[in-house]
């Protein structure tokens, strides 16, 4: 019935993938959305909240909630970006930096496991096609 439904199939895939990433990030005490945001802050310290939201394709209020959660965990800090009082730059804390290798390794392990299950070429092709559909719908 839903063989050709983009919504149904991408949502079903998202639920399956969410479970994998939830298990991967659980030892670090973060959710998958927090984990990806943290990885981005670790890779690009000083990025603005708007930049993070854009990079992760989420709304600014969603980014704010994720940042608030990571700040409460002592993993990120907001610093004045020097533009005006409404703009902040995000930086990882030492606690976050200590988690960086583990989080990246866990992420790599999930990707590798999924690639082994579905085949690397199929995995890369699917990711590419999903990204192309996202870009076309923006």
C-alpha positions as CSV (number, residue, x, y, z in Angstrom):
1,X,0.0,0.0,0.0
2,X,2.8,2.5,0.8
3,X,5.5,1.1,-1.5
4,X,5.8,4.4,-3.3
5,X,5.2,6.8,-0.4
6,X,8.2,8.9,0.5
7,X,6.8,10.0,3.8
8,X,6.0,6.5,5.1
9,X,9.3,4.9,3.9
10,X,11.6,7.7,5.1
11,X,9.8,7.8,8.5
12,X,10.1,4.1,8.9
13,X,13.8,4.3,8.0
14,X,14.2,7.2,10.4
15,X,12.7,5.1,13.3
16,X,15.1,2.2,12.6
17,X,18.1,4.5,12.3
18,X,17.1,6.4,15.4
19,X,17.3,3.2,17.5
20,X,20.9,2.6,16.3
21,X,22.0,6.1,17.1
22,X,20.2,6.1,20.5
23,X,22.3,3.1,21.5
24,X,25.5,4.6,20.2
25,X,25.1,7.9,22.1
26,X,23.6,6.4,25.3
27,X,27.0,5.8,26.9
28,X,27.8,9.5,26.5
29,X,24.5,10.6,28.1
30,X,23.2,12.4,25.0
31,X,20.4,11.8,22.5
32,X,21.1,11.5,18.8
33,X,20.2,15.1,18.1
34,X,22.4,16.3,20.9
35,X,25.2,14.0,19.8
36,X,25.2,15.3,16.3
37,X,25.1,18.9,17.5
38,X,28.0,18.2,19.9
39,X,30.0,16.6,17.1
40,X,29.5,19.7,15.0
41,X,30.5,22.0,17.9
42,X,33.6,19.9,18.5
43,X,34.5,20.0,14.8
44,X,33.8,23.7,14.4
45,X,34.2,25.6,17.6
46,X,32.8,29.1,17.5
47,X,29.9,28.3,15.2
48,X,26.8,30.5,15.8
49,X,23.5,29.0,16.8
50,X,22.1,30.0,13.4
51,X,25.0,28.3,11.7
52,X,24.4,25.1,13.7
53,X,20.7,25.2,12.9
54,X,21.4,25.6,9.2
55,X,24.1,22.9,9.2
56,X,21.8,20.4,10.9
57,X,18.7,21.5,9.0
58,X,16.8,22.3,12.2
59,X,14.9,25.3,13.4
60,X,16.6,27.9,15.6
61,X,14.3,27.1,18.5
62,X,15.1,23.4,18.2
63,X,18.8,24.3,18.2
64,X,18.3,26.4,21.3
65,X,16.7,23.5,23.2
66,X,19.5,21.1,22.1
67,X,22.1,23.7,23.1
68,X,20.4,24.3,26.5
69,X,20.5,20.5,27.2
70,X,24.2,20.2,26.3
71,X,25.0,23.3,28.4
72,X,23.1,21.7,31.3
73,X,25.3,18.6,30.9
74,X,28.4,20.8,30.9
75,X,29.3,20.0,27.3
76,X,29.0,23.3,25.5
77,X,29.3,26.9,26.5
78,X,27.9,30.0,24.9
79,X,30.2,33.0,24.4
80,X,29.5,36.4,23.1
81,X,30.0,36.4,19.3
82,X,30.8,40.1,19.3
83,X,28.1,40.9,16.8
84,X,25.3,42.0,19.2
85,X,23.8,40.7,22.4
86,X,21.5,38.3,20.6
87,X,24.4,36.4,18.9
88,X,26.4,33.7,20.6
89,X,29.2,31.4,19.5
90,X,29.3,27.9,20.8
91,X,32.3,26.1,22.1
92,X,32.9,22.7,23.5
93,X,34.0,22.4,27.1
94,X,36.9,20.3,28.3
95,X,34.4,17.6,29.3
96,X,33.1,17.5,25.7
97,X,36.6,17.4,24.3
98,X,37.3,14.4,26.5
99,X,34.3,12.6,24.8
100,X,35.2,13.5,21.3
101,X,37.2,10.4,20.3
102,X,34.6,8.1,21.9
103,X,31.6,9.8,20.2
104,X,33.4,9.8,16.9
105,X,34.3,6.1,17.3
106,X,30.7,5.2,18.2
107,X,29.4,7.1,15.2
108,X,31.8,5.4,12.9
109,X,30.8,2.0,14.4
110,X,27.1,2.7,13.7
111,X,27.9,3.7,10.1
112,X,30.1,0.7,9.5
113,X,27.5,-1.7,11.0
114,X,24.7,-0.3,8.8
115,X,26.9,-0.4,5.7
116,X,27.7,-4.0,6.4
117,X,24.0,-4.8,6.8
118,X,22.8,-3.0,3.6
119,X,26.0,-3.0,1.6
120,X,28.4,-0.1,1.4
121,X,27.4,0.9,-2.2
122,X,23.7,0.7,-1.3
123,X,24.3,2.8,1.8
124,X,26.2,5.5,-0.1
125,X,23.7,5.5,-2.9
126,X,20.8,5.8,-0.5
127,X,22.4,8.7,1.5
128,X,23.2,10.5,-1.7
129,X,19.7,10.1,-3.0
130,X,18.1,11.2,0.3
131,X,20.3,14.3,0.4
132,X,19.4,15.1,-3.2
133,X,15.7,14.8,-2.4
134,X,16.1,17.1,0.7
135,X,18.0,19.7,-1.4
136,X,15.3,19.6,-4.1
137,X,12.5,20.1,-1.6
138,X,14.1,23.1,0.2
